[in-house]
Amino acid sequence: MKVLTCAQIKYVEKMAADNGRFSYEDMMEKAGAAVFYEISKRVDIDAKRILLITGPGNNGGDAIVAADLLRNAGADVELYFPLGAPSAQTAKNVYNSINTLPVCNEIIDQYDIYIDALFGIGFNRGLTPEIITLLEKINAKQGFKVAIDLPSGVYCDGGMAEIAFRADITVTFIGYKLCHLLPPTASFCGEVILNNLGIEIMKNFSYEIIDKPDIVVPDSNSHKGTFGTALLFCGSYGMCGAQILSARAAITSGAGIVKCIVCDKNYAAFTQAVPEAVTIPVETSSDGAPLLNDNIIITALNGSSALLIGCGIGRTKEAKSITRKMLQLSEIPVVLDADGINAIDDDINILRSVKAPLILTPHPGEMGRLLGVETYKIESNRIYYAKEFSIKYKCVLVLKGANTIVAAPNGELFFNITGNYGMGKGGSGDVLSGIITALLANGCDAVKAAKTAVYVHGRAGDNAAERYTKRTMLPSDIIRELKHIEF
């Protein structure tokens, strides 16, 4: 599924119309019907009071089509035109072709459903005081709230005006827009439902949604060697849990062998929690770090298929030194996470010397420290920083957060739309890193491993939220749910 800019959406619509497959009125009829369908799936609309806040453009025309269908299905609908009646030609044609719909001049009563179609994808300015007051008033009301294409006040390509309509669902068309996926605007969209209106996007645009991965069926003669060996340099004294979670995730995700470097002070706890793992016991330094010499590192790397560095190793001098040594020596794919990323934040150019495929998995705070940039700047321009970093350092970047971004070294960029806020707990990232490392050990290339892992990690998180709740679910529940997902 594609993610399109405002200009790209307009281009696709024009091509569909110019090719004679759809007229603009056809597209409006389909869009309005899609809105009607999604509402009727969720709400018994018979006798419900529905207010449609309708703009003068084609977005308002979609609302008029939906209003007619809702009225015919038994709803009590009213149109509200705060910016005047339809003025865009297609919207005017549709409005004139429909039997008279009730219009109100001011919002006084409470409604069951509010439908926002005030501004469309072309909106790129500030709001008048009157519209700010209107949106504040609607947002404060109880009722099911629906945005058509995008919430009013939100800019299609990201960013927003002084305020925006806060939707429970947004019904969008043809392709996802950047505003549906980036902070802060994604939080105003609620659940985003895409209807492509039957329009096929032929051009290969640079942003995509990560689709459900194809199921890989191994040969019937496969054995543990077939599925590779994942080597984990994770955990320090006091941070054994991070290592346990990443190791259990790697085993559950199909690594043939999971080989873990384990501090002697963590050994009993780790082997009891993960009896399936092979261990390489090492001494623990006075400040809790695992102690490795070059011989241990080289021996551990030999025979391994993928390497994970970072989950819980701490920020000691020893952890930094070992991380850098492993990066320089490794000829197998490397996942660098958490403290592994922190270990290089004062010498980021070491990434240029890594010989093997490399995946970094920072959250915005870690990304900010890596680049010497404040976290809010990373959050406000996630696409730029992810894309530029992956190209510059020739690595795959997994920028975590809502709608995690996977950026490839060739400039391609992918958004993940699985997952939920219940996954925002310490340990969830360790689980993700374990999944990625298992897929690399299986032989997946770095981009495929990252995309597949973030998708199934989010899916497992969504399943955990359904089984428990978002508030009470745990990272270990994500691992349990992995067992019910084929990938």
N, C-alpha and C positions, 0 to 999 in steps of 0.2 A: 504494500500500500504506500502511496506517495504522500509526501508532505510538500505542499506548494506555497509559494509566496503569493501575494496579492496579484502581482503582474502575471505570474504563471497561471493562476486561476482564470484571469480574464482572457489570456491567450487560449487556454483549453476551451473555454466557452465559445470564443470566437471561431475556433477551428471546427467545433461541433456544429455551429450554425452555418458556417461557410461551406462545409461539406454536405449540407443538406440533410443530415441525419436528424437534427433537432432544430426547431425554431426556439427563440428565446421564450416564447409563450409556452412551448412544450416543456422547457426546463422549469419554468415557474409552476406549471401545473403539477409536475412530478415532485418538485420541492415541497409545495404545499401539502400534497398527498402524503409525503414522507413524514412531515410534522404531525399530521393528523394520525397516522398509523402509530407513531411512537408514543403519542399521548394516550391513545385508546388502548394500547398494550398495558399501560401502567395505571390508568385511572378509569373507573366507570364514569363515562362522561354524560350519561343521561341526566338531565336536569341540573347539571353543574353550571355555575356562573363562571364565565370565562371572559377575561379582558385581554384584548390584543392591542398593545402599544405599537402603533403602526407608523412607519416613516413614509416619506413621499417617494422613495426609490424602489428598486426592484426587490429589496429585502421586504419592504412593506407589501409588495405584490404577493410574495410567498405567503405572508400572513393572511391576506385576503382570501386566497384559495383555501388555506387551512380553516379559516373562519366559516366559510360556506359549508365545508364538509362537516365541521363540528356542529353547526346549526342543524344540518340535515340528519345528524345522528342523535339529536335530542338535546343538545346543550343550549344554554341561554348565553349567547355571545354578544359582545359589544366591541366595536372598534373605537379606538381613541387616537386622534390625529394631532399630537401636540405641535407638529411642524407643518401642518396643512395636509390636504388631501393628496392622493397620488399625483406626481408630476412626471415621473419617468414613463416613457411611452408604453412600454410593455405592461407596467403596473396599471396604467390608466385603462388600457385595453381590457385587461382582466377584470378590473373593478367595474367597468361599464357593462361587461358581459354577464355579471352575476346579479341575481335579484337583490334588491335593496337590503343591506345589512344594517342593523342598528348601530348608530354612532352616538357616543356620549361626549359631552363638552368638558366635563371635569370628573375626576375620580373621587367619589365620596364613599361608596359602599365597599364592603369586603367581598372579594371574589375567591373562588376555589382554585382557579388557575390563572396565572399571569403569563402571557406570551410576549416576549420582547422581539420586535422587528423594527426598531427605530432607525438603526444605522446598519449598513452592510460592510463589506470588506474594504470599501474605498474610504471609510472614515479614518481621518488622520489629523484631527485638530483638537482643540480644547472644547469644553462644553460651556454653554451659556448657564448663568445662574438658575434659570428656570428649569433646564434639563437636569442640572445637578440636584435641585430640590425634588424633581419628579423621581429620579432614580433612588434617592435616599428614601423617599416615601414608599416606593414599591418594595425596596429591599427590606424595609421594616415590617412589611405586612406578612401575615401567615398565608400559606397557600403554596401550591406546586408551581414552580417557576421554570419556564422553558425559554431558551434563547434560540432564535433561528440563525443559523450559520455561525454567529459569534455574538457574545454579549455586547450590548451597546456600551460604549466607553472604552472598549478594548480595540487596539490596533491590530490588524490582521497579521503583520509581520513581527509582532511582539511590542510590549510596552502598552501604556494605557493613559487615558486622560485623568481628570481629577477623581473620578469615581466610575464604577462600572456596575451594570446589572449583575446580580449574583444569581446564577442559574443552578437549578438542580440537574437539569440535562441541557445539553446543546446539541441540536440536530444540524449537522453540517453536510455539505454536498461536494461531490466530485473527488475531493481529497482533503486530508487534514491540513490545517493551517498552523503556522508556527505558534500563534497565540494559544492554541489548544495544548501545547506541549511545554512551553517555557514559563518559568516564574517571572512575575507574579500572576500573569494573566490566566494561567491554567487553573488556578484555584477559583476563578470566577466562572469557569465553564461547567463545573460539575462533571457528570458523566457525559462523554462526547460520543455521539452515535453518528457514524458515517454512512451516507447513502450516495453511491456514485452516480445515481440518476441514469444508469445505463451507459455512461460516457466512459470510453476506454482512453486512458492516458498513454499515448504512444511515445512521447518524448521522454528520454531518460534523465529526469531531473535528479539533483544531487542529494536530496533528503528522502529518507524512507522510514516507514514503520517496520519494526522487526516482526516478521510473520512467524507463525507457529512452525518450528523446525520439522523437517522431514524425519520420519523414524528410520533409524539405521538398523538393519537386521544383519547381525554378524553371521559369518559362515558357521555351519553347524560343528565344524572341527576346531573352532576357536578355543583358546585356553588363556590362562592368566597372562602369559607372555604376549599374547595377541593384543591385549588391552593396555599394555604398557605399565611402566613403573613411575608413579608420582613421588618425587622427593620433596619433603616439606621441611624447610628451615623456619620453624615457627616456635613460639612459646619461650618464656623465660620464667624464672621463679616468681610466682604471684600472678602469672598470666597463662597458666596451663589451659584454662578454658578456651582461649582463642585457638590453641593448637588442637584441642580435642574437637572443636566444632569444624575446623577446616579439614581435619583428617577424616572425620565421620562423613562429611559432605563429599569428599573425594572418593571414598569407598562406595558410598551409596550411589554416586554418579557414574560408576562403572570403571574406575581405574583397576587394572588387574592386580597391582601391588601398590600399597601406600607405604612408603619408607620415611620414617620420621626421625629427625635428630632431636633427642630428648634430654633435657637437663636431668642429672641424676636426682635432684631434689623433687622433680616432677614425675619420676619414672613410675612409681607405684600408682599414683592417681591416673596417669595417662594410660598405662597398660590395662588397668581395670576398666576404664571408660571405652577404650578402643582396642579390644583384644585382637582384632583382625589386622592391625598395623604391624609392620616390621619396624623395630626400633634400632637406633644407633645411639646408645647412651653416651653422654659426654659430661664432663665436670661442670659444675656451676660456679661462676666467679663470685667474689665477695659481694658484688652488687646485683647478683641474680641472673647474669647473662650466661648463655651457653658458651663454653670454651671450645674452639675448634682450631686445629692447626692445618697447614696446607695439605698434609697427608690425609687427614680425615675428610677434608673437603673433596679432594680429588677422588678418593675411594668412594665416597658417597655419590658423586656425580657419575662415576662409571656404572654403566648398566641402567641408568635412569633415563626416562623418556621426557620428563617435564619437571620443572622446578618451581616451587612456590617459596618466596622469601617475604617474611614480614609479620605475619599475624602474631602479635604479642611478643616480639623479640626484644622490645624495649628500646631505649634511646641511649644506651651506654656506648662508650668508645669501642668496646669489644664488638657490640652488635653492628655498629657502623663499619668497622674494619672488615668483619666477616662478610657483610652484605656486599661491599665493594669488591672483595676478593672473589666471591661467587659470581658476581656479574662479569668480572674479567675472565674467569676460567670457564664459565658455562658455554657449552656448545649445543645445549638442548633448550627448547623454548622456556622462557622465564615469565612468571607472574610476579609482579612487584606490588605489594599491598601494604597499607598501614605503616608500621614502623620501618618497613623496607623502603617506602617512599621517603619517610622522614630522615632516613639514614643518608640520603643523597641530596637533601634540599640545599646544602651549602656547596655542592659541586655537581650541578645537574648535567654538566657536559660529559660525565662518565657514561651517560646513556649512549653517547656516540661511539663508544668503544665496545659495546655489547655485540658479540658476533652472532648470537642466536635471535630468533623471533622474540619480541618483548611485548608484554601487556602490562600497563599500569592501571590500577583501579582506585584512584583517589576520590574522596568526597570533596566538596568545594573548599573546605578548610585546608585540607592537605594540598589541594591544587594551588591554593593561594600561597601557602608556604613555599611550595616548589618554585613558583614563579616570582615570589616576592610581591604579591598583589593582595590587596585586602579581599576578604571572602565575598563581600557584597558585590565587588566588581566582577568576580567570577560568576556569581549567580545572575547578574544582570546581563551577562554576555557569554553564556555557556557555549554557544555554537562557535564563536570566534576563538575562544581559548582552547577548546577541545580540538578544533580542526587545525589550528596553527601549530599546536604542540605536536600532534600526531605526525604532521607533515615534516616539521623541523627535525624531530628526533627519530623519525622513521620507526614508530612504534604504534601499536593499537592502544588507544586511550579509552577507558571506561570511566566516564565522569558520572559518579553515582548521584542519586537523588530521585525525586519524583520524575518519571519519564527519563530514566537513565540514558545518556548518550554514549554510543559506541562510535568512535572516530577512527577511520582507517588511514594508513600512511598515504594512500592515493587521493585523499581528499573526500572520499565518500563518508557520509554521516548518517547514522541510524538512531531512531528513537525507540525506546521500549515503553509500551503502554500497559504491561502487566505489573502487578504489585500494588501496595497500599501503605498507608501511613503506619500501620501496625508493625511494619518491618523496620521502622526507625528506632531500633534498639541495638545496643552493643552486642556484637556477635553475628549480626546478619551479614555484614561484609565478609567475615571469616568464612561463612557458608558459601557465599558467592565465589570467593577465591578458590575454595576447594573444588567447586563444580568446574570452574574454568580449567584448573590444573588437570583434573581427570580427563576432560575432553582433549586437552593438548596431549596427554599421555596416550590417549586412544589414537592419535594421529591426525586430529583436526588441525587445519591451519588456524592461525591466530585470530583472524577476523571471524571465521565461522564459530570458533570456540567461544569467543566473547559474546557474539550475538545469541547463540544458543543458550549459553549460561544465564545471561541476564533475563532472557525470556522465561526459562523454566524456573529460575529462582523466583521471579515475580509470580508466575502461575502457582507455584507451591505456596508462596505467601498468601495469595488470594484464597487458595483452598484451606489454608490454616485459619484464615480470618473467618471463613464460613463455618468451619468445624468448631472454632472457639469464638473469640471476638478479636477485633483489631487491638483493643486495649490489653487483653490477656494473653494473646499468642506470643510464643517465644521463638528465638532463632532455632532451637532444637526441634520445634514443631515444623519448621520449614523443611528440615532434613527428613522428618517422618513423611511429610507429604510428597517429597521427591519420589518415594517408592511407588506412588500411584500415577506418575507421569511417564509416559513413554517418550524417549528421545534418544 
